[in-house]
Structures are given as C-alpha cells and as structure tokens.
Amino acid sequence: MLSEPKVLIAEEELRLDLLLVQMWPELGRAALRSMVQQGHVRINGELALKTGQYVQVGDRVEVDALLLDETASQVLAPDSLEVVYVDESIVVVDKPAGMATHVGRRKLELVLAPLMSQTYPDMAHVGGVERAGILQHLDPECSGLVLAARTEDSYRILKREITRQRVRGQYMVLVEGRLTGAGEIEAPIGNLKHEREQLGVAREGRSACTHYRPVHHYRSEGRHYSLLEVEPESARLHQIRVHFAWYGYPVVGDKVYGSPRQPEWATRLYLHLSELTFQHPVTAEIMKLDSPLPADIYGVLHFMARHKRG
C-alpha cells in the first residue's frame, strides 16, 4: 500500500521533468520516464502524460512517495543502450552526447550502430551494411531519441515518412541571449566557400525553416540564456546550430558555430532531441515518445535557477 503522495504546487510555468528534478535531484532519467509511464505522477488529479508536459502556476503535482523512496539515480554503463520503446518492427533509443550514430571519419570510441547490432543482431544490416536500421543522423555532440527499424519493410516505410517530413522531432536547446516570443527562422543552408567543414546560411543553399518557443530564461555571471523548444520543419545537417548562430543566439557549447567565449560549465552541446512523433510502420498508430533532459543539462539549469532565486 502506497503512503501519502508528495505534493508540489508549481510556482511557475515549467516542464514536469524540470520541476521533479529540482525537487529530487537524485532522480535518474529512466526513473523519471518510468514514474510517468506507470501512472505515479498526477497533475491536478489527472495522470501526467509525458515527462515534457508543462505545469502552470498553481498546478498541484502529486508523486507517489513510496516510489520516490525506492528509486535511486540510474546510471547506465557508457557502452549500453537506453531503450525507450521496442517491438518486432522498430526500436527507439536514447543516445547520449558524445556518441556517433555510425562509424565515420571522426574516430569516436562510442558508436550507436554497433551497439544496436550487438543488442539486436537481426537488424545489423537493415537499411544497408552495418546501418543497424538507424533512420536519423544526430550529431555526436547532440543527445536524444533515435528511431531505428528492425525490418527492411519498416525501414522503407519510415524512410519515406521522413522524406515527406512526417517524422517530427522536437528539441530542447539552450542558447545564448534572452530570446523572447515564439517565432521561426527561415533561411537557406549550404556550404561555405571559405570553410570546408562548416555549413552556413547561403543564398544558393537548400531551404530550411526552424520553429522555436522560449520556455525559460536564465542568467549566469552577467550573461543571459534561453531554454527553447525547437522544431525544425526540414532536416538539414546542423540546421538548428546554423540557424540560431546566424540569428544571433548560438547554441551553448557549440564549438563549431558557437561563441568563442563559452561559460566554464559548458562541457557539452546543449542540444537534446526530447520528443519524437511518427506513425508506426505496421500498426499505423501515432507514436509520441519523449526523453527527459540528461543529467548534465539538468544540473546546469538547476544551478542557474537556484542562483537566480538567491
């Protein structure tokens, strides 16, 4: 029998996962996701739908206390997969920052495709030799949800859906500066003649549109930062990073397109694919999967929020 739930009253509009981690910093990402999925978190008496759900000022958030007492921070080994969803046709995993999706020119120790093949040998060559059915290309520095197909039929269907822009990804992004008001950045992206390894806004580039909505503002050591929900309409390489750098609000921790003067705590790229929406290739069910922010991003946001209040 569960004891009386822990009750929080929201003092500001905030993502549910941020609110819970501010109160219980020891909670791990897997624990957060499990708590919500298993119905242990309620907002104003209604079951929470996802970790990225927003609470409003005055909302009553209840969390089963016994579960909190029994839950410790879950830290995965660096060479293991954090599986968010799996069935016979697809698998969705949470890729950490610092891991490439496929073997490339950069020699990184952690690569997702071989890990997927080890865990699910049947999908090692789905979509091509050693592709492991992976349908997205997330920058190694970016964390978040990655969709993969377990069969060639599912791969073909989902690849077509991506081409038609029916697989939607929503990112949580921390940028430099105080960006207010929702909007969009529409500017073509292409190669820069003087920079072989970089992309940029270029007249002859491919069209690209990025929608954004500020969700929280922070201040640290005299500098402003904005946490954004970002949804790219197209899927150009480095699109979010290029667009916000060009717009004057570079992504924090971006060593290629960002500010040369980074804060000391910027140990990674603050870009996380937090939500994925797509139609299941077999059942046609609309899948909406979400990923709590990683602990290294949580920690910095929590620090800045506490510092601001102090």
VOZAMAR-491847 format. One record per residue: residue in one letter; x, y, z of N, C-alpha, C in turn. Coordinates in steps of 0.2 Angstrom, whole numbers, padded with zeros to 4 digits, always signed. Example, Ala and Ser with C-alpha at 12.3 -4.5 7.8 and 13.67 -1.06 7.14 Angstrom:
a+0066-0028+0039+0062-0022+0039+0066-0016+0039 s+0064-0011+0035+0068-0005+0036+0064+0000+0039 
END
This chain:
m+0004-0006+0000+0000+0000+0000+0004+0006+0000 l+0003+0011-0005+0007+0017-0005+0005+0022+0000 s+0011+0025+0003+0009+0030+0008+0007+0037+0004 e+0005+0042+0009+0003+0048+0006+0007+0051+0001 p+0005+0053-0005+0009+0056-0010+0013+0062-0008 k+0018+0064-0011+0022+0070-0010+0018+0075-0015 v+0017+0081-0012+0013+0086-0016+0017+0092-0017 l+0017+0094-0024+0021+0101-0025+0016+0105-0028 i+0016+0112-0027+0012+0117-0030+0017+0121-0035 a+0016+0121-0041+0020+0124-0046+0020+0132-0045 e+0026+0135-0044+0027+0142-0043+0028+0146-0050 e+0029+0142-0055+0030+0145-0062+0028+0140-0067 e+0027+0142-0073+0026+0138-0079+0033+0134-0080 l+0033+0127-0080+0039+0124-0081+0038+0117-0083 r+0042+0114-0087+0042+0107-0089+0041+0102-0083 l+0037+0097-0083+0037+0092-0077+0043+0089-0075 d+0047+0087-0080+0054+0084-0078+0058+0089-0074 l+0058+0095-0077+0062+0100-0073+0060+0101-0066 l+0053+0102-0065+0051+0103-0059+0052+0097-0054 l+0052+0091-0056+0053+0085-0052+0060+0084-0050 v+0065+0086-0055+0072+0085-0054+0074+0091-0049 q+0071+0097-0049+0073+0102-0045+0071+0100-0038 m+0066+0096-0037+0064+0094-0030+0068+0088-0028 w+0069+0083-0033+0073+0077-0031+0079+0076-0036 p+0084+0080-0035+0090+0079-0040+0093+0072-0041 e+0091+0068-0036+0094+0061-0037+0090+0057-0042 l+0085+0059-0044+0081+0055-0049+0085+0054-0056 g+0085+0048-0058+0088+0047-0065+0083+0048-0070 r+0085+0048-0077+0081+0049-0082+0076+0043-0083 a+0079+0037-0082+0075+0031-0083+0069+0031-0078 a+0071+0033-0072+0066+0033-0066+0061+0038-0068 l+0063+0044-0070+0058+0049-0072+0053+0047-0077 r+0056+0044-0082+0051+0041-0088+0047+0036-0085 s+0049+0031-0081+0045+0026-0078+0040+0028-0074 m+0041+0033-0070+0036+0036-0065+0030+0038-0069 v+0032+0042-0074+0026+0045-0078+0022+0039-0082 q+0026+0035-0085+0023+0030-0089+0019+0025-0085 q+0021+0024-0079+0017+0019-0075+0012+0022-0070 g+0010+0029-0072+0005+0032-0068+0006+0034-0061 h+0012+0036-0059+0014+0038-0052+0014+0045-0051 v+0013+0049-0057+0013+0056-0056+0006+0059-0059 r+0003+0063-0055-0003+0066-0057-0003+0074-0056 i-0006+0077-0061-0006+0085-0061-0014+0087-0060 n-0015+0090-0055-0022+0092-0053-0027+0086-0054 g-0024+0080-0051-0029+0074-0051-0029+0070-0057 e-0026+0072-0063-0025+0069-0069-0018+0066-0070 l-0018+0060-0073-0012+0057-0074-0007+0061-0079 a-0001+0062-0077+0003+0065-0081+0004+0061-0088 l+0005+0065-0093+0005+0061-0100+0012+0060-0102 k+0017+0064-0100+0024+0064-0103+0028+0068-0098 t+0035+0066-0098+0040+0070-0094+0040+0077-0097 g+0039+0078-0103+0040+0085-0106+0034+0089-0105 q+0028+0087-0102+0022+0090-0101+0024+0097-0097 y+0020+0102-0098+0021+0108-0094+0016+0109-0088 v+0018+0111-0083+0014+0113-0077+0013+0120-0077 q+0007+0123-0075+0006+0130-0074+0006+0132-0067 v+0007+0139-0066+0007+0142-0060+0001+0139-0056 g+0002+0137-0050-0004+0134-0045-0006+0127-0046 d-0003+0124-0052-0005+0117-0053-0002+0113-0047 r-0006+0108-0045-0005+0103-0039-0002+0097-0043 v+0004+0095-0041+0008+0089-0044+0009+0084-0038 e+0006+0078-0039+0007+0073-0034+0011+0067-0036 v+0016+0065-0032+0021+0060-0034+0020+0054-0029 d+0019+0048-0031+0019+0043-0026+0025+0042-0022 a+0025+0043-0015+0031+0044-0011+0035+0038-0010 l+0031+0032-0010+0035+0025-0009+0040+0024-0015 l+0037+0026-0021+0041+0025-0027+0047+0030-0027 l+0047+0036-0024+0052+0040-0023+0057+0037-0018 d+0055+0035-0013+0059+0032-0008+0063+0026-0011 e+0060+0022-0015+0064+0016-0018+0068+0018-0024 t+0067+0023-0027+0071+0025-0033+0077+0028-0032 a+0082+0026-0035+0089+0029-0035+0091+0031-0042 s+0095+0035-0042+0098+0038-0049+0101+0032-0053 q+0098+0031-0059+0100+0025-0063+0106+0027-0068 v+0112+0025-0067+0117+0027-0072+0119+0021-0076 l+0118+0022-0083+0120+0017-0087+0127+0016-0089 a+0130+0010-0090+0136+0010-0092+0137+0013-0099 p+0143+0016-0101+0143+0020-0107+0142+0016-0113 d+0143+0009-0113+0143+0005-0119+0136+0001-0119 s+0131+0004-0115+0124+0001-0115+0119+0005-0118 l+0114+0002-0120+0108+0006-0124+0103+0008-0119 e+0100+0014-0119+0094+0015-0115+0088+0015-0120 v+0085+0009-0120+0079+0008-0124+0073+0012-0122 v+0070+0016-0126+0064+0019-0124+0058+0015-0126 y+0058+0012-0132+0052+0008-0135+0055+0003-0139 v+0052-0003-0139+0054-0008-0144+0049-0013-0145 d+0048-0015-0151+0043-0021-0153+0047-0024-0159 e+0043-0028-0163+0046-0033-0168+0048-0028-0174 s+0045-0022-0174+0046-0018-0181+0051-0013-0180 i+0051-0010-0174+0055-0004-0173+0058-0004-0166 v+0063+0001-0165+0066+0002-0158+0068+0009-0158 v+0067+0012-0152+0069+0019-0151+0073+0019-0145 v+0079+0022-0146+0084+0023-0140+0086+0030-0138 d+0088+0031-0133+0091+0037-0130+0098+0038-0131 k+0100+0041-0136+0108+0042-0137+0111+0047-0133 p+0116+0046-0129+0120+0051-0125+0124+0055-0130 a+0126+0061-0127+0130+0065-0130+0137+0062-0130 g+0141+0063-0136+0147+0060-0136+0147+0054-0140 m+0142+0051-0143+0141+0045-0146+0139+0047-0153 a+0143+0044-0158+0141+0045-0165+0135+0039-0167 t+0131+0041-0172+0126+0036-0174+0130+0030-0178 h+0134+0032-0183+0138+0027-0187+0145+0029-0187 v+0149+0024-0189+0156+0025-0189+0158+0030-0195 g+0162+0035-0194+0163+0040-0199+0170+0042-0199 r+0172+0048-0201+0179+0050-0202+0182+0051-0195 r+0177+0054-0190+0180+0055-0183+0180+0049-0180 k+0186+0048-0176+0187+0041-0173+0184+0042-0166 l+0178+0040-0165+0175+0040-0158+0174+0033-0155 e+0175+0033-0149+0175+0026-0146+0168+0023-0145 l+0163+0028-0144+0156+0026-0144+0152+0027-0150 v+0150+0022-0153+0146+0022-0159+0139+0018-0158 l+0134+0021-0160+0127+0018-0159+0126+0012-0163 a+0128+0012-0170+0126+0007-0174+0129+0000-0172 p+0135-0001-0170+0137-0007-0167+0134-0009-0161 l+0132-0005-0156+0129-0007-0150+0122-0009-0152 m+0118-0006-0157+0112-0009-0159+0112-0016-0162 s+0118-0017-0166+0119-0023-0169+0120-0029-0164 q+0124-0027-0159+0125-0032-0153+0119-0034-0149 t+0115-0029-0148+0109-0030-0144+0103-0033-0148 y+0103-0031-0155+0098-0034-0159+0101-0036-0166 p+0104-0042-0166+0108-0045-0171+0104-0045-0178 d+0098-0046-0177+0093-0047-0184+0093-0040-0188 m+0095-0035-0185+0094-0028-0188+0101-0025-0190 a+0106-0029-0189+0113-0027-0191+0114-0023-0198 h+0111-0026-0203+0112-0024-0210+0105-0021-0212 v+0100-0020-0208+0094-0017-0211+0096-0009-0213 g+0093-0008-0219+0095-0001-0222+0102+0000-0225 g+0105-0006-0225+0112-0005-0228+0117-0009-0223 v+0123-0010-0226+0128-0014-0222+0130-0010-0216 e+0129-0013-0210+0131-0010-0204+0127-0004-0202 r+0121-0003-0205+0117+0003-0203+0113+0002-0197 a+0112-0004-0196+0108-0006-0190+0101-0003-0190 g+0098-0001-0196+0091+0001-0196+0090+0008-0194 i+0096+0012-0192+0095+0019-0190+0093+0024-0195 l+0088+0028-0193+0084+0032-0198+0086+0039-0197 q+0090+0041-0192+0091+0048-0191+0099+0049-0190 h+0101+0055-0192+0108+0056-0190+0108+0062-0185 l+0110+0060-0179+0111+0065-0174+0118+0067-0173 d+0120+0073-0173+0127+0075-0172+0129+0071-0165 p+0136+0069-0166+0138+0065-0160+0138+0070-0153 e+0138+0076-0154+0138+0081-0148+0130+0081-0146 c+0126+0079-0150+0118+0080-0148+0116+0074-0145 s+0112+0074-0140+0109+0068-0136+0101+0068-0138 g+0098+0062-0137+0091+0062-0138+0089+0056-0142 l+0083+0056-0144+0079+0050-0146+0082+0048-0154 v+0083+0042-0155+0085+0039-0161+0080+0034-0163 l+0077+0034-0169+0072+0029-0172+0076+0024-0176 a+0075+0018-0175+0078+0013-0180+0073+0008-0182 a+0073+0005-0188+0069+0000-0190+0072-0007-0189 r+0068-0012-0187+0071-0019-0186+0070-0023-0192 t+0066-0021-0197+0065-0025-0204+0066-0020-0210 e+0067-0023-0215+0068-0019-0221+0062-0016-0223 d+0056-0019-0222+0050-0016-0224+0048-0010-0220 s+0049-0010-0213+0049-0005-0209+0053+0001-0210 y+0059-0001-0212+0064+0004-0214+0062+0008-0220 r+0060+0004-0225+0057+0008-0231+0052+0012-0230 i+0047+0010-0226+0041+0014-0225+0043+0021-0221 l+0047+0020-0215+0049+0025-0211+0053+0030-0215 k+0058+0028-0219+0062+0032-0224+0058+0036-0228 r+0052+0034-0231+0048+0038-0235+0044+0043-0231 e+0042+0041-0224+0039+0046-0220+0044+0052-0218 i+0050+0050-0217+0055+0055-0216+0056+0060-0222 t+0056+0057-0228+0056+0061-0234+0051+0066-0235 r+0045+0064-0233+0039+0068-0233+0038+0072-0227 q+0043+0072-0222+0043+0076-0216+0037+0075-0212 r+0036+0068-0211+0030+0066-0207+0033+0063-0200 v+0039+0063-0200+0043+0061-0193+0045+0067-0190 r+0042+0069-0185+0043+0076-0182+0047+0075-0175 g+0052+0079-0175+0057+0079-0169+0056+0086-0166 q+0056+0086-0159+0056+0092-0155+0062+0092-0151 y+0066+0097-0151+0072+0098-0147+0071+0103-0141 m+0075+0101-0136+0076+0106-0131+0083+0109-0132 v+0084+0116-0132+0090+0119-0134+0091+0125-0129 l+0097+0125-0127+0099+0131-0123+0104+0136-0127 v+0102+0142-0128+0105+0146-0132+0108+0152-0128 e+0113+0156-0131+0115+0162-0128+0110+0168-0129 g+0109+0172-0124+0105+0178-0125+0098+0177-0123 r+0094+0182-0122+0087+0182-0120+0083+0183-0126 l+0080+0177-0128+0076+0177-0134+0069+0176-0131 t+0064+0181-0133+0058+0181-0131+0053+0181-0137 g+0047+0177-0135+0042+0177-0140+0043+0171-0145 a+0038+0167-0147+0039+0162-0152+0040+0164-0159 g+0043+0160-0163+0044+0163-0170+0047+0157-0174 e+0050+0159-0180+0053+0154-0184+0059+0158-0188 i+0064+0154-0189+0069+0156-0193+0069+0152-0200 e+0068+0156-0205+0068+0153-0212+0074+0156-0216 a+0079+0152-0217+0085+0154-0221+0088+0148-0224 p+0090+0148-0230+0093+0143-0234+0100+0141-0231 i+0101+0134-0231+0108+0132-0228+0112+0128-0233 g+0118+0130-0234+0123+0127-0239+0130+0127-0236 n+0134+0125-0241+0141+0125-0239+0144+0132-0240 l+0149+0133-0235+0153+0140-0236+0159+0139-0240 k+0160+0143-0244+0166+0143-0249+0173+0143-0245 h+0173+0147-0240+0179+0148-0236+0180+0143-0230 e+0175+0139-0229+0175+0134-0223+0173+0128-0226 r+0177+0123-0227+0176+0117-0230+0172+0112-0225 e+0173+0113-0218+0170+0109-0213+0164+0112-0210 q+0162+0118-0213+0156+0121-0210+0150+0122-0215 l+0144+0123-0212+0139+0125-0216+0137+0132-0214 g+0132+0135-0217+0130+0142-0215+0124+0144-0219 v+0121+0149-0218+0116+0152-0222+0119+0155-0228 a+0116+0152-0234+0119+0154-0240+0114+0155-0245 r+0114+0159-0249+0109+0161-0254+0107+0155-0259 e+0113+0151-0261+0112+0145-0265+0111+0139-0261 g+0110+0139-0255+0108+0134-0251+0101+0131-0251 r+0100+0125-0248+0093+0122-0248+0089+0125-0243 s+0083+0126-0244+0078+0130-0240+0077+0126-0233 a+0076+0130-0228+0076+0127-0221+0072+0132-0217 c+0068+0129-0212+0064+0133-0208+0064+0129-0201 t+0065+0133-0196+0065+0131-0189+0061+0135-0185 h+0056+0131-0181+0051+0135-0177+0054+0134-0170 y+0053+0139-0166+0055+0139-0159+0050+0143-0154 r+0051+0141-0148+0047+0144-0142+0051+0144-0136 p+0052+0150-0133+0056+0150-0127+0051+0148-0121 v+0055+0144-0117+0051+0141-0111+0054+0143-0104 h+0060+0145-0104+0063+0148-0098+0069+0152-0099 h+0070+0157-0095+0076+0161-0096+0080+0161-0090 y+0087+0161-0091+0092+0161-0085+0097+0166-0086 r+0100+0167-0080+0106+0172-0080+0111+0169-0076 s+0117+0170-0079+0123+0167-0075+0129+0171-0077 e+0133+0174-0071+0139+0178-0072+0137+0184-0077 g+0132+0187-0076+0130+0193-0080+0128+0191-0087 r+0127+0185-0089+0125+0183-0096+0118+0180-0096 h+0115+0181-0101+0108+0178-0102+0108+0172-0106 y+0103+0167-0104+0102+0161-0108+0095+0160-0109 s+0093+0157-0114+0086+0155-0115+0085+0147-0117 l+0081+0144-0113+0079+0137-0115+0074+0137-0120 l+0074+0134-0125+0069+0134-0131+0067+0127-0132 e+0060+0127-0134+0058+0121-0138+0059+0123-0145 v+0062+0118-0149+0063+0119-0156+0061+0114-0160 e+0058+0115-0166+0055+0110-0171+0057+0112-0178 p+0062+0109-0180+0064+0110-0187+0059+0107-0192 e+0057+0111-0197+0052+0109-0202+0056+0104-0207 s+0062+0106-0209+0066+0102-0213+0071+0098-0209 a+0076+0095-0212+0080+0091-0208+0087+0092-0211 r+0090+0098-0212+0096+0099-0215+0102+0098-0209 l+0107+0096-0212+0113+0095-0207+0115+0101-0203 h+0115+0100-0197+0117+0106-0192+0112+0111-0192 q+0106+0110-0195+0101+0115-0196+0100+0120-0190 i+0099+0117-0184+0097+0121-0178+0103+0125-0176 r+0109+0122-0176+0115+0125-0174+0117+0131-0179 v+0116+0130-0185+0117+0135-0190+0112+0141-0190 h+0106+0139-0189+0101+0144-0189+0101+0149-0183 f+0102+0146-0177+0102+0150-0171+0109+0154-0171 a+0114+0152-0173+0121+0156-0174+0120+0162-0178 w+0117+0160-0184+0115+0166-0189+0111+0171-0186 y+0106+0169-0182+0101+0173-0179+0103+0177-0173 g+0109+0175-0171+0112+0179-0165+0111+0176-0158 y+0109+0170-0158+0108+0166-0152+0111+0159-0152 p+0118+0159-0153+0121+0152-0154+0119+0147-0148 v+0119+0141-0150+0118+0136-0145+0124+0135-0140 v+0123+0135-0134+0128+0134-0129+0132+0128-0130 g+0139+0129-0130+0143+0123-0130+0145+0121-0137 d+0143+0125-0142+0144+0123-0149+0151+0126-0151 k+0155+0121-0152+0162+0123-0154+0164+0124-0161 v+0159+0123-0165+0159+0125-0172+0156+0131-0174 y+0150+0132-0172+0146+0138-0174+0145+0143-0168 g+0147+0141-0162+0145+0145-0156+0150+0150-0155 s+0149+0154-0149+0153+0159-0147+0160+0156-0144 p+0165+0160-0146+0172+0158-0144+0173+0158-0136 r+0169+0162-0133+0169+0163-0126+0163+0159-0123 q+0165+0153-0121+0160+0149-0118+0160+0149-0110 p+0154+0148-0107+0155+0148-0099+0158+0141-0097 e+0161+0141-0091+0165+0136-0089+0161+0129-0088 w+0155+0130-0087+0150+0124-0086+0148+0121-0093 a+0150+0124-0098+0148+0122-0105+0152+0116-0107 t+0151+0110-0104+0155+0104-0106+0153+0100-0112 r+0147+0102-0114+0144+0098-0120+0140+0103-0124 l+0137+0101-0130+0132+0104-0134+0126+0104-0131 y+0122+0109-0129+0116+0109-0126+0110+0109-0131 l+0110+0103-0134+0105+0102-0139+0103+0094-0138 h+0096+0093-0137+0094+0087-0135+0087+0086-0139 l+0087+0080-0142+0080+0078-0146+0076+0075-0141 s+0071+0079-0138+0067+0077-0132+0060+0073-0134 e+0058+0074-0140+0051+0071-0142+0051+0069-0149 l+0048+0063-0151+0048+0061-0157+0041+0058-0159 t+0038+0061-0164+0031+0059-0166+0031+0056-0173 f+0028+0050-0174+0028+0047-0181+0023+0041-0181 q+0021+0039-0187+0016+0034-0187+0020+0027-0188 h+0017+0022-0183+0020+0016-0183+0020+0012-0190 p+0025+0010-0193+0025+0007-0200+0021+0001-0201 v+0019-0003-0195+0015-0009-0196+0008-0007-0193 t+0007-0005-0187+0000-0004-0184-0003+0003-0186 a+0001+0008-0189-0002+0014-0191-0004+0018-0185 e-0002+0016-0179-0003+0020-0173+0002+0026-0173 i-0001+0032-0170+0003+0038-0170+0007+0037-0163 m+0014+0037-0164+0018+0036-0158+0021+0043-0156 k+0021+0044-0150+0023+0050-0147+0028+0048-0141 l+0034+0048-0142+0039+0046-0137+0043+0052-0135 d+0045+0052-0128+0048+0058-0126+0054+0056-0121 s+0059+0060-0121+0065+0059-0117+0066+0065-0112 p+0067+0063-0106+0069+0068-0101+0076+0071-0102 l+0077+0077-0100+0084+0080-0101+0089+0076-0098 p+0095+0076-0101+0100+0072-0097+0103+0076-0091 a+0106+0072-0087+0108+0075-0080+0113+0081-0081 d+0117+0080-0086+0122+0086-0086+0119+0092-0088 i+0113+0092-0092+0109+0098-0094+0105+0100-0088 y+0102+0095-0084+0098+0097-0078+0102+0101-0073 g+0108+0098-0072+0112+0101-0067+0114+0108-0068 v+0115+0110-0074+0117+0117-0075+0110+0121-0075 l+0105+0119-0077+0099+0123-0077+0097+0124-0070 h+0097+0118-0066+0096+0119-0059+0100+0124-0055 f+0106+0124-0057+0111+0128-0054+0109+0136-0055 m+0108+0137-0062+0106+0144-0064+0100+0146-0061 a+0095+0142-0060+0088+0143-0057+0089+0145-0050 r+0093+0141-0046+0094+0142-0039+0098+0149-0038 h+0103+0150-0042+0107+0156-0042+0103+0162-0043 k+0098+0162-0048+0094+0167-0049+0089+0169-0043 r+0086+0164-0040+0082+0165-0034+0086+0168-0028 g+0092+0166-0028+0096+0168-0022+0099+0175-0023 
END
